[in-house]
Amino acid sequence: MNQDPFKKETYLGMKLDEDHVEVPDFPMNPKMKRWDRLVNVLASPAKNPVEPVISTTTGFLVLKVAPILAGTALTFIQLIFFL
């Protein structure tokens, strides 16, 4: 693991040496209790998983029609197998 992977790639090594990232100092709160962390996780807002579907007219129509079609299909399957 002592090999330098950029020894042959001088241009890439030079470009990587030009980039310098300063990481800001974030204060850590070491006294935060487990209960507080759990409450923070549970109280955080959740994303709406249906939002991309209902944002378009076609998606909204599919969202309204899909349960009707699924119920009809299940009804016909039961009628075919049980009669």
TILORO-217110 format. One record per atom (N, C-alpha, C, O): x, y, z; residue in three letters; residue number from 0. Coordinates in nm, 3 decimals, padded with zeros to 5 digits. Layout:
# residues N
- X  Y  Z  code  pos
- X  Y  Z  ALA  NUM;
...
This chain:
# residues 83
- X  Y  Z  code  pos
- 00.080  -00.119  00.000  MET  0;
- 00.000  00.000  00.000  MET  0;
- 00.085  00.127  00.000  MET  0;
- 00.032  00.237  00.009  MET  0;
- 00.213  00.112  -00.010  ASN  1;
- 00.300  00.228  -00.012  ASN  1;
- 00.320  00.283  -00.151  ASN  1;
- 00.397  00.377  -00.170  ASN  1;
- 00.251  00.228  -00.248  GLN  2;
- 00.265  00.275  -00.385  GLN  2;
- 00.184  00.403  -00.405  GLN  2;
- 00.074  00.418  -00.352  GLN  2;
- 00.242  00.494  -00.483  ASP  3;
- 00.172  00.618  -00.515  ASP  3;
- 00.098  00.597  -00.647  ASP  3;
- 00.163  00.581  -00.750  ASP  3;
- -00.035  00.597  -00.647  PRO  4;
- -00.108  00.571  -00.771  PRO  4;
- -00.096  00.685  -00.871  PRO  4;
- -00.128  00.668  -00.989  PRO  4;
- -00.050  00.802  -00.827  PHE  5;
- -00.040  00.917  -00.917  PHE  5;
- 00.104  00.941  -00.964  PHE  5;
- 00.135  01.048  -01.018  PHE  5;
- 00.190  00.844  -00.943  LYS  6;
- 00.329  00.861  -00.985  LYS  6;
- 00.339  00.871  -01.137  LYS  6;
- 00.415  00.952  -01.189  LYS  6;
- 00.264  00.790  -01.206  LYS  7;
- 00.267  00.792  -01.352  LYS  7;
- 00.175  00.900  -01.409  LYS  7;
- 00.199  00.950  -01.519  LYS  7;
- 00.072  00.934  -01.337  GLU  8;
- -00.024  01.034  -01.382  GLU  8;
- 00.014  01.170  -01.322  GLU  8;
- -00.044  01.211  -01.222  GLU  8;
- 00.107  01.237  -01.381  THR  9;
- 00.155  01.363  -01.325  THR  9;
- 00.050  01.473  -01.337  THR  9;
- 00.033  01.553  -01.244  THR  9;
- -00.018  01.479  -01.448  TYR  10;
- -00.119  01.585  -01.468  TYR  10;
- -00.233  01.571  -01.367  TYR  10;
- -00.278  01.670  -01.309  TYR  10;
- -00.279  01.447  -01.347  LEU  11;
- -00.387  01.423  -01.252  LEU  11;
- -00.341  01.453  -01.110  LEU  11;
- -00.415  01.513  -01.032  LEU  11;
- -00.220  01.411  -01.075  GLY  12;
- -00.166  01.440  -00.943  GLY  12;
- -00.152  01.589  -00.920  GLY  12;
- -00.178  01.637  -00.809  GLY  12;
- -00.111  01.664  -01.023  MET  13;
- -00.096  01.808  -01.011  MET  13;
- -00.233  01.874  -00.989  MET  13;
- -00.245  01.965  -00.906  MET  13;
- -00.335  01.829  -01.062  LYS  14;
- -00.470  01.885  -01.046  LYS  14;
- -00.528  01.853  -00.908  LYS  14;
- -00.597  01.936  -00.848  LYS  14;
- -00.501  01.733  -00.858  LEU  15;
- -00.550  01.698  -00.726  LEU  15;
- -00.479  01.776  -00.616  LEU  15;
- -00.539  01.806  -00.513  LEU  15;
- -00.352  01.809  -00.637  ASP  16;
- -00.278  01.889  -00.539  ASP  16;
- -00.327  02.033  -00.536  ASP  16;
- -00.311  02.100  -00.435  ASP  16;
- -00.387  02.081  -00.644  GLU  17;
- -00.437  02.218  -00.647  GLU  17;
- -00.562  02.234  -00.560  GLU  17;
- -00.586  02.343  -00.507  GLU  17;
- -00.641  02.130  -00.545  ASP  18;
- -00.764  02.139  -00.469  ASP  18;
- -00.736  02.130  -00.319  ASP  18;
- -00.675  02.033  -00.272  ASP  18;
- -00.779  02.229  -00.246  HIS  19;
- -00.766  02.229  -00.101  HIS  19;
- -00.904  02.257  -00.043  HIS  19;
- -00.971  02.352  -00.081  HIS  19;
- -00.944  02.172  00.050  VAL  20;
- -01.076  02.184  00.110  VAL  20;
- -01.058  02.217  00.258  VAL  20;
- -00.986  02.147  00.330  VAL  20;
- -01.123  02.322  00.302  GLU  21;
- -01.121  02.356  00.443  GLU  21;
- -01.249  02.306  00.507  GLU  21;
- -01.359  02.343  00.466  GLU  21;
- -01.235  02.224  00.607  VAL  22;
- -01.351  02.168  00.676  VAL  22;
- -01.383  02.258  00.794  VAL  22;
- -01.297  02.278  00.881  VAL  22;
- -01.503  02.312  00.799  PRO  23;
- -01.536  02.399  00.912  PRO  23;
- -01.549  02.320  01.041  PRO  23;
- -01.581  02.201  01.041  PRO  23;
- -01.524  02.388  01.150  ASP  24;
- -01.531  02.325  01.280  ASP  24;
- -01.675  02.328  01.329  ASP  24;
- -01.729  02.435  01.359  ASP  24;
- -01.738  02.212  01.336  PHE  25;
- -01.874  02.201  01.385  PHE  25;
- -01.870  02.166  01.533  PHE  25;
- -01.808  02.067  01.572  PHE  25;
- -01.935  02.244  01.615  PRO  26;
- -01.933  02.211  01.758  PRO  26;
- -02.017  02.086  01.783  PRO  26;
- -02.131  02.075  01.739  PRO  26;
- -01.959  01.995  01.852  MET  27;
- -02.028  01.871  01.886  MET  27;
- -02.083  01.884  02.027  MET  27;
- -02.018  01.939  02.116  MET  27;
- -02.202  01.834  02.047  ASN  28;
- -02.262  01.837  02.178  ASN  28;
- -02.249  01.698  02.239  ASN  28;
- -02.334  01.612  02.214  ASN  28;
- -02.145  01.673  02.317  PRO  29;
- -02.126  01.537  02.370  PRO  29;
- -02.226  01.501  02.479  PRO  29;
- -02.239  01.383  02.514  PRO  29;
- -02.297  01.599  02.534  LYS  30;
- -02.388  01.571  02.644  LYS  30;
- -02.530  01.539  02.596  LYS  30;
- -02.621  01.528  02.678  LYS  30;
- -02.549  01.525  02.466  MET  31;
- -02.682  01.494  02.414  MET  31;
- -02.717  01.349  02.449  MET  31;
- -02.641  01.257  02.422  MET  31;
- -02.833  01.334  02.509  LYS  32;
- -02.874  01.201  02.555  LYS  32;
- -02.937  01.123  02.441  LYS  32;
- -02.978  01.179  02.340  LYS  32;
- -02.945  00.993  02.460  ARG  33;
- -03.006  00.906  02.360  ARG  33;
- -03.151  00.943  02.337  ARG  33;
- -03.199  00.942  02.224  ARG  33;
- -03.221  00.974  02.444  TRP  34;
- -03.362  01.010  02.433  TRP  34;
- -03.379  01.134  02.347  TRP  34;
- -03.472  01.140  02.266  TRP  34;
- -03.291  01.233  02.363  ASP  35;
- -03.299  01.355  02.283  ASP  35;
- -03.271  01.326  02.136  ASP  35;
- -03.336  01.383  02.048  ASP  35;
- -03.175  01.239  02.110  ARG  36;
- -03.146  01.203  01.970  ARG  36;
- -03.265  01.131  01.907  ARG  36;
- -03.299  01.157  01.792  ARG  36;
- -03.328  01.041  01.983  LEU  37;
- -03.444  00.969  01.932  LEU  37;
- -03.559  01.065  01.904  LEU  37;
- -03.627  01.053  01.802  LEU  37;
- -03.581  01.160  01.994  VAL  38;
- -03.688  01.258  01.973  VAL  38;
- -03.658  01.343  01.850  VAL  38;
- -03.749  01.374  01.773  VAL  38;
- -03.531  01.381  01.830  ASN  39;
- -03.494  01.459  01.712  ASN  39;
- -03.520  01.382  01.583  ASN  39;
- -03.565  01.439  01.484  ASN  39;
- -03.491  01.252  01.585  VAL  40;
- -03.514  01.170  01.465  VAL  40;
- -03.664  01.156  01.439  VAL  40;
- -03.709  01.168  01.325  VAL  40;
- -03.741  01.130  01.543  LEU  41;
- -03.885  01.111  01.525  LEU  41;
- -03.957  01.240  01.491  LEU  41;
- -04.061  01.237  01.425  LEU  41;
- -03.905  01.354  01.536  ALA  42;
- -03.971  01.482  01.512  ALA  42;
- -03.929  01.546  01.381  ALA  42;
- -03.985  01.649  01.342  ALA  42;
- -03.832  01.489  01.312  SER  43;
- -03.788  01.550  01.186  SER  43;
- -03.894  01.527  01.078  SER  43;
- -03.959  01.422  01.077  SER  43;
- -03.911  01.622  00.990  PRO  44;
- -04.015  01.608  00.887  PRO  44;
- -03.979  01.499  00.786  PRO  44;
- -03.862  01.480  00.753  PRO  44;
- -04.079  01.430  00.739  ALA  45;
- -04.059  01.323  00.641  ALA  45;
- -04.098  01.371  00.502  ALA  45;
- -04.183  01.458  00.486  ALA  45;
- -04.032  01.313  00.401  LYS  46;
- -04.067  01.345  00.263  LYS  46;
- -04.192  01.270  00.223  LYS  46;
- -04.215  01.157  00.267  LYS  46;
- -04.273  01.332  00.140  ASN  47;
- -04.394  01.270  00.090  ASN  47;
- -04.356  01.179  -00.027  ASN  47;
- -04.310  01.230  -00.130  ASN  47;
- -04.372  01.047  -00.016  PRO  48;
- -04.331  00.957  -00.124  PRO  48;
- -04.422  00.966  -00.247  PRO  48;
- -04.384  00.921  -00.355  PRO  48;
- -04.541  01.022  -00.232  VAL  49;
- -04.636  01.029  -00.343  VAL  49;
- -04.624  01.162  -00.418  VAL  49;
- -04.688  01.180  -00.522  VAL  49;
- -04.545  01.254  -00.368  GLU  50;
- -04.534  01.386  -00.427  GLU  50;
- -04.495  01.384  -00.576  GLU  50;
- -04.556  01.457  -00.654  GLU  50;
- -04.395  01.304  -00.619  PRO  51;
- -04.365  01.303  -00.762  PRO  51;
- -04.479  01.252  -00.849  PRO  51;
- -04.493  01.292  -00.965  PRO  51;
- -04.562  01.163  -00.794  VAL  52;
- -04.672  01.106  -00.871  VAL  52;
- -04.784  01.207  -00.888  VAL  52;
- -04.839  01.222  -00.997  VAL  52;
- -04.820  01.276  -00.780  ILE  53;
- -04.935  01.366  -00.786  ILE  53;
- -04.899  01.504  -00.840  ILE  53;
- -04.987  01.589  -00.854  ILE  53;
- -04.773  01.527  -00.869  SER  54;
- -04.735  01.658  -00.923  SER  54;
- -04.771  01.672  -01.071  SER  54;
- -04.772  01.784  -01.123  SER  54;
- -04.801  01.562  -01.139  THR  55;
- -04.841  01.569  -01.279  THR  55;
- -04.987  01.526  -01.292  THR  55;
- -05.039  01.455  -01.207  THR  55;
- -05.050  01.568  -01.397  THR  56;
- -05.190  01.533  -01.420  THR  56;
- -05.206  01.384  -01.448  THR  56;
- -05.299  01.321  -01.400  THR  56;
- -05.114  01.330  -01.526  THR  57;
- -05.120  01.186  -01.558  THR  57;
- -05.099  01.102  -01.432  THR  57;
- -05.169  01.003  -01.412  THR  57;
- -05.003  01.140  -01.349  GLY  58;
- -04.978  01.066  -01.226  GLY  58;
- -05.097  01.071  -01.132  GLY  58;
- -05.129  00.972  -01.067  GLY  58;
- -05.163  01.186  -01.126  PHE  59;
- -05.281  01.200  -01.041  PHE  59;
- -05.394  01.110  -01.092  PHE  59;
- -05.465  01.049  -01.012  PHE  59;
- -05.410  01.103  -01.223  LEU  60;
- -05.513  01.017  -01.282  LEU  60;
- -05.482  00.870  -01.254  LEU  60;
- -05.572  00.793  -01.221  LEU  60;
- -05.356  00.831  -01.268  VAL  61;
- -05.316  00.693  -01.241  VAL  61;
- -05.339  00.659  -01.094  VAL  61;
- -05.383  00.549  -01.061  VAL  61;
- -05.310  00.754  -01.006  LEU  62;
- -05.330  00.732  -00.864  LEU  62;
- -05.477  00.710  -00.830  LEU  62;
- -05.509  00.638  -00.736  LEU  62;
- -05.567  00.771  -00.906  LYS  63;
- -05.710  00.754  -00.882  LYS  63;
- -05.764  00.627  -00.949  LYS  63;
- -05.853  00.562  -00.894  LYS  63;
- -05.711  00.591  -01.065  VAL  64;
- -05.766  00.480  -01.143  VAL  64;
- -05.704  00.346  -01.104  VAL  64;
- -05.769  00.242  -01.116  VAL  64;
- -05.579  00.345  -01.059  ALA  65;
- -05.509  00.219  -01.029  ALA  65;
- -05.581  00.134  -00.924  ALA  65;
- -05.593  00.014  -00.946  ALA  65;
- -05.630  00.188  -00.813  PRO  66;
- -05.702  00.102  -00.717  PRO  66;
- -05.830  00.042  -00.774  PRO  66;
- -05.866  -00.072  -00.741  PRO  66;
- -05.898  00.117  -00.858  ILE  67;
- -06.021  00.065  -00.919  ILE  67;
- -05.988  -00.053  -01.011  ILE  67;
- -06.055  -00.156  -01.007  ILE  67;
- -05.885  -00.036  -01.094  LEU  68;
- -05.845  -00.145  -01.184  LEU  68;
- -05.794  -00.265  -01.107  LEU  68;
- -05.824  -00.379  -01.144  LEU  68;
- -05.718  -00.243  -01.000  ALA  69;
- -05.667  -00.355  -00.921  ALA  69;
- -05.781  -00.430  -00.853  ALA  69;
- -05.781  -00.553  -00.850  ALA  69;
- -05.879  -00.358  -00.800  GLY  70;
- -05.994  -00.424  -00.737  GLY  70;
- -06.076  -00.503  -00.837  GLY  70;
- -06.122  -00.613  -00.806  GLY  70;
- -06.094  -00.447  -00.956  THR  71;
- -06.168  -00.519  -01.061  THR  71;
- -06.095  -00.645  -01.104  THR  71;
- -06.156  -00.749  -01.123  THR  71;
- -05.963  -00.635  -01.118  ALA  72;
- -05.883  -00.751  -01.159  ALA  72;
- -05.890  -00.860  -01.052  ALA  72;
- -05.904  -00.978  -01.085  ALA  72;
- -05.879  -00.822  -00.926  LEU  73;
- -05.888  -00.923  -00.819  LEU  73;
- -06.026  -00.988  -00.814  LEU  73;
- -06.036  -01.106  -00.784  LEU  73;
- -06.129  -00.913  -00.842  THR  74;
- -06.264  -00.968  -00.844  THR  74;
- -06.279  -01.071  -00.955  THR  74;
- -06.334  -01.178  -00.933  THR  74;
- -06.229  -01.039  -01.073  PHE  75;
- -06.238  -01.132  -01.185  PHE  75;
- -06.154  -01.257  -01.161  PHE  75;
- -06.194  -01.367  -01.200  PHE  75;
- -06.039  -01.241  -01.098  ILE  76;
- -05.956  -01.359  -01.067  ILE  76;
- -06.029  -01.451  -00.971  ILE  76;
- -06.027  -01.573  -00.989  ILE  76;
- -06.094  -01.396  -00.871  GLN  77;
- -06.170  -01.479  -00.777  GLN  77;
- -06.288  -01.546  -00.847  GLN  77;
- -06.316  -01.663  -00.820  GLN  77;
- -06.355  -01.476  -00.934  LEU  78;
- -06.468  -01.536  -01.005  LEU  78;
- -06.422  -01.649  -01.096  LEU  78;
- -06.492  -01.751  -01.106  LEU  78;
- -06.308  -01.635  -01.161  ILE  79;
- -06.259  -01.738  -01.252  ILE  79;
- -06.219  -01.864  -01.174  ILE  79;
- -06.253  -01.974  -01.217  ILE  79;
- -06.150  -01.849  -01.062  PHE  80;
- -06.098  -01.966  -00.991  PHE  80;
- -06.202  -02.033  -00.902  PHE  80;
- -06.192  -02.153  -00.877  PHE  80;
- -06.300  -01.960  -00.855  PHE  81;
- -06.393  -02.018  -00.760  PHE  81;
- -06.526  -02.057  -00.820  PHE  81;
- -06.610  -02.115  -00.751  PHE  81;
- -06.550  -02.028  -00.947  LEU  82;
- -06.675  -02.071  -01.009  LEU  82;
- -06.657  -02.190  -01.096  LEU  82;
- -06.753  -02.238  -01.155  LEU  82;
